Amino acid sequence: MGAVPGLDPHLREWDDEDPDPDDESLPPYWFPGEAMPGDARRMGLTHHTVEGALLDFGGRLDSTKPIHRWTAWFLLVVFGLPVVFAVMRLFYYL
């Protein structure tokens, strides 16, 4: 006996929780704010605020791409150095 024509043997049941990527009512993944963590959305942050825009940008970084890793390290240095300098200034004036 052969397989029934037209049926895929690897077919699995449809998961209703999985959104259809071709659904016209869903916004595309490249729209701003789509990479925002759920906690940030619940706090009221959007991509229109400075903090929300940084979170959205950071959420889009992909660790498998070398340029994204370099960007993450650069952002860490840019936002971390002022803290390091402030701590150094505290110890300098003590």
N, C-alpha and C positions, 0 to 999 in steps of 0.2 A: 504494500500500500504506500502510495506517495503522499506527499503533503497536499493540503487543500490549496489549489491555485488562488493567488491573491492575498493569502494571509502571511504575514511576516512572522516567522517562528520566534523572533526576539521581541515581539510586540509586548509591551507591558500596559497595564491599565492606566487610563488617563488620570492624572492627578489634578483635581480641580483647584488646588492651592497654587499650582504653578501658573503664573500669568503667561498668556500667549504673547510671544514677542511681536506678532503681527497684528495685535489688537490696536485698532486706531484710537481707542479712547485713552490708552496709556501714553504718558509723555515719553519721548525718547530718552535713553540713558544719558545722552550728552547734554541734556538741558541742565542749567545751573541748579544746584541744590539736590541733585539726585544721589550724590555720594555722601550726603550729610548723615552722620550717625543718628540713630533714633533718639538717643538721649538729648542730643543738641536740639532736635526738632521739638521735643517735649518741653525744653527750657525756653523755647520761643526764638531760637536763633534761626536766621535764614541766610541765604547767600547775599542778602542786601546789607548785612552788618559786617563789620570788619572781622570780628571773631568767627562768625559763621562762614565768611568767605575763605578764611584760612583753614577752617575745618573741612570745608568742601574741597578746597585745593589739595589738602593733605590726604583726604579720603580717596582721591582719584589717583594718587601715586601707586605705582605697581612695583613691588620689590623685585620682580624678575627682570626689570629693565634697568641697565646700569645708569642711564642718565637720571632716572627717577631716584635711585639710591643716592647719587651725587647731589641731587636737588634736596633730598631729605637731610643729608649731612650739612649742606650749606644753610638750610633753614635753621637747623639745630645750632650752628655756630652763630648765625645772625641774632637769634633770639636768646642764646645762652651767654654770649660775651658781655652784654650789659650787666647781667646778674653777677658774673665773675668779677667784673671791674668794680661794681658796687661793694662787693664783699672785700675786695682788696683795699678799697678806699676806707672802709670801716677799720680794718686792721692798721692801716697807715696812720690814721688819726688817733689811734688809741695810745 
